Amino acid sequence: MQLEIRNYYEVLLMEILADEGLFEELPEDYIADLSCVTLNQLPVRYVRHLVDTYFFEDFNELQEMKAEIQAALEKSRAFLKANLHKKMQEQQESE
């Protein structure tokens, strides 16, 4: 049996990344890492049907969720940038 459930934070994150044009700008591996690091900072909110969620969601709650995602996304970008810089330094030192 396969259940049709989704993490609503994941759906919203993908919408934000698409709205910012990041799918076209960044490599798929980076987007995957960025998404994982971001989602690991957020709570989960499982939903069955996105249509129902869009219809019944509270505007203020949605704005709060999007703000949480933006904050987590910025932390994730900084984390990945710092790790990339550290990795590049280690590679230069080993050469």
C-alpha positions as CSV (number, residue, x, y, z in Angstrom):
1,M,0.0,0.0,0.0
2,Q,1.3,3.4,-0.9
3,L,-0.1,6.4,1.0
4,E,-0.4,9.8,-0.6
5,I,1.1,12.0,2.1
6,R,3.6,14.9,1.8
7,N,5.5,17.2,4.1
8,Y,4.0,20.6,3.5
9,Y,7.2,22.4,4.4
10,E,8.9,20.5,1.5
11,V,6.2,21.6,-0.9
12,L,6.6,25.3,0.2
13,L,10.4,25.1,0.0
14,M,10.2,23.8,-3.6
15,E,7.8,26.7,-4.4
16,I,10.3,29.2,-2.9
17,L,13.2,27.7,-4.7
18,A,11.3,27.8,-8.0
19,D,10.1,31.4,-7.4
20,E,13.7,32.5,-6.8
21,G,14.8,30.8,-10.0
22,L,17.3,28.6,-8.3
23,F,16.4,25.4,-10.2
24,E,17.7,27.1,-13.3
25,E,20.7,28.7,-11.7
26,L,22.2,26.1,-9.5
27,P,23.4,22.5,-10.0
28,E,20.9,19.7,-9.0
29,D,23.3,18.3,-6.4
30,Y,23.6,21.7,-4.7
31,I,19.8,22.1,-4.7
32,A,19.4,18.7,-3.1
33,D,22.0,19.5,-0.4
34,L,20.4,22.9,0.2
35,S,16.9,21.4,0.5
36,C,18.0,18.6,2.9
37,V,19.9,21.0,5.2
38,T,17.0,23.4,5.1
39,L,14.3,20.8,5.8
40,N,16.3,19.3,8.7
41,Q,15.9,22.6,10.5
42,L,12.1,22.7,10.1
43,P,9.3,20.9,11.7
44,V,7.2,18.5,9.6
45,R,3.6,19.0,8.7
46,Y,2.2,16.1,6.8
47,V,-0.8,16.6,4.5
48,R,-2.8,14.3,2.3
49,H,-4.2,16.6,-0.3
50,L,-2.5,19.9,-1.3
51,V,-5.8,21.1,-2.7
52,D,-7.4,20.9,0.7
53,T,-4.4,22.5,2.3
54,Y,-4.5,25.5,-0.1
55,F,-8.2,25.9,0.5
56,F,-8.2,25.6,4.3
57,E,-4.9,27.2,5.2
58,D,-4.8,30.3,7.3
59,F,-3.0,33.2,5.6
60,N,-1.1,34.2,8.7
61,E,0.0,30.7,9.4
62,L,1.2,30.3,5.8
63,Q,3.2,33.5,6.1
64,E,4.8,32.3,9.3
65,M,5.7,29.0,7.7
66,K,7.3,30.8,4.7
67,A,9.2,33.0,7.1
68,E,10.5,29.9,8.9
69,I,11.6,28.4,5.6
70,Q,13.4,31.6,4.5
71,A,15.3,31.8,7.8
72,A,16.3,28.1,7.5
73,L,17.2,28.6,3.9
74,E,19.6,31.5,4.7
75,K,21.2,29.4,7.5
76,S,21.6,26.5,5.1
77,R,23.2,28.7,2.4
78,A,25.7,30.0,4.9
79,F,26.4,26.5,6.2
80,L,27.0,25.1,2.7
81,K,29.2,28.1,1.7
82,A,31.3,27.7,4.8
83,N,31.8,24.0,4.2
84,L,32.6,24.5,0.6
85,H,35.2,27.2,1.5
86,K,36.7,24.9,4.2
87,K,36.8,22.0,1.7
88,M,38.6,24.1,-0.9
89,Q,41.2,25.2,1.6
90,E,41.8,21.6,2.6
91,Q,42.3,20.7,-1.0
92,Q,44.7,23.5,-1.6
93,E,46.7,22.6,1.5
94,S,47.0,19.0,0.4
95,E,48.4,19.9,-3.1
